[in-house]
Each structure stands twice: as C-alpha cells, then as structure tokens.
Amino acid sequence: MTSHWPRTQERDPWAPREQVGVPGGRFELSFARHGARTHIGRQFVSYPFHITRPFALDAAIPSLLTIYQQSSSGGLYRGEQLSSCYELGANAAAHITTQAATIVHDCHSQPVRQHSKVIMEEGAFLALTPDPLVLFPGAACENTLIARLAPGAILLLADAFARHDPDDRSRWFDQLSSNVRIEDSSGRLLARDCFRIGGDALAGAASPIGNWRVVANYMLLGDCSLLPSRQTLAESLSFAECVTGVSELPNGIGWGIRCLAANAIAARAVSERLFVLAVDAAFGASPTPRRK
C-alpha cells in the first residue's frame, strides 16, 4: 500500500508536541483489501493502548473489519501524549471504536494531548467512532485530527463528551479543545472544524448546552452521491431525549452533524443510527449491532 503522507523534515504543525519524560502511547494500523476481505497490514500498539483480534461481524459486508481500541490504564491522565494513525488502502473498509466511554481524570493544568492521522486511498471506508470522553473535574484534553481522503473514500468521524463529578459537587472540567482538518489526496484543505471551551462556560443559566448531558459532533465525509442525503439524516436521527442538526460542509465534502442528548443512552442511539446509515449507503447492507 502506498502512503500519501508527505515525508518531510519540516515540523508538522499537527504533530503532537513531544516532551522528554512525558508518558505517551501509539496506536498505528494499516489496512489492505485482499479479494473480498480487508486485513490488517502494518501495526504498532504501545501502552496504554491494547488491541485484540479484528472482527468480521457482517456476513453481508465481508470487506468491513471491526477493531476495538482498548486501554489498559483506566482512562486518560495528566500530561499524556497519545497518537493514532490509520492508513487504508484502496477499497479497504474498517470500523474502529472503543470498548466503552473514556474517563479523563483531573489533569492539574497538564492537559492530555491526543493526535490522530487518517490516510485513505481510493474507495476506502472508515468509521472512527469512539465512545464519548467523560470529563472529570479538572480534566483537560486537547484533540487534533488530520485526515487525507482520496476520491471515492468515505470517512465517518465521531467526537463526543460528557462531564461527571463523582462527588456530586457540581464541579466542572478545566478545558476541552478539538481541531479537525480534512484534506484531499493532494493536501488541499477541504474543511476544518475546531473549538475550545472551558467547563465554566457550560455552567449556569447562560450555558450553550443548557441541561443537556452529552455533546456530540460528527462528520460524514466523502462524495455526497455515496452518502445518505441531508433529509434522510435529519429524519433518521430524530430521537426522543436529544436534538440534532445537519449542515452541509464546505467544498461539497459531506455533512456535519451536531447532537445534544439528555443521557448516554440517547447519545448512543444517535451514534449507532448514524453508523448504520453510513454503512448502508456505502455497501447497500446494514451492519450487525456492535456489542460493548
């Protein structure tokens, strides 16, 4: 499989900021299509990440391989720097999710930094749908992702969070930031989505999320002829105990979906339904429910 990632000595502004002595971990996988099936090629996984065998869960979609990204550490801790990289060859298909929500512990002003790269060749499919981050009081997390899509590739991204105070003292997390950059195969910017917010901004009567408990952002990217329509998404993602909105992304690259949910059950219903819609549009068959 040929990688389209630029090999250069210049510093990548999206790369994680390395610090001597700071704990880190790497989760790197490449996928290749052989006949009707997708297989893992190169892989490198280091603590705290863990991976079990891949799963072929969908008899009607033999090319779709499912991976559960697991952790051995019990959450994310202050100062950690974690990186992930996923390379998909032509017509390869993968679903990468987590085994459960991920706790972000009190970071004591030393944020967790998570950096991800996605490289997709022609006709590849990837659903990158981790369960939400659960932000404990004092949690601080900086997430960056850059994805490069060749023609015909389809990418579903999920990014969700909820806050939780185990002592029930109404304390909030410190800060959360997200920076997502989508490029075509030549490196031209197609879309960018970013935010930075402090927990205090979500507290009180002026909170932009009100009393909603889970905030979720999705991007469904690719040629719109290969994606569900905006109307289909809007109608199919209407559930009790949540509100959703669907917007067209720049350069005709796909759809942005925002969701506010009253609880984790409602948020999961939206995420699972969106995954089903994306898979059905891409392969003409619905996926088997993923167990967690």
LINSUL-V447845 format. One record per run of one state. SS is the DSSP state (@ for helix, = for strand, . for the rest). FROM is the first residue (numbers start at 1). LEN is the number of residues. Records with the same first field share a line. If there is no record, write none. Layout:
SS=FROM-LEN + FROM-LEN
//
This chain:
.=1-23 + 35-2 + 46-3 + 52-3 + 56-8 + 72-4 + 77-4 + 89-4 + 99-3 + 105-7 + 121-4 + 130-3 + 136-4 + 150-4 + 164-11 + 185-4 + 203-11 + 222-2 + 227-3 + 237-5 + 249-1 + 253-1 + 262-2 + 284-9
==24-11 + 37-9 + 49-3 + 55-1 + 64-8 + 76-1 + 81-8 + 93-6 + 102-3 + 112-9 + 125-5 + 133-3 + 140-10 + 154-10 + 175-10 + 189-10 + 214-8 + 242-7 + 254-8
@=199-4 + 224-3 + 230-7 + 250-3 + 264-20
//
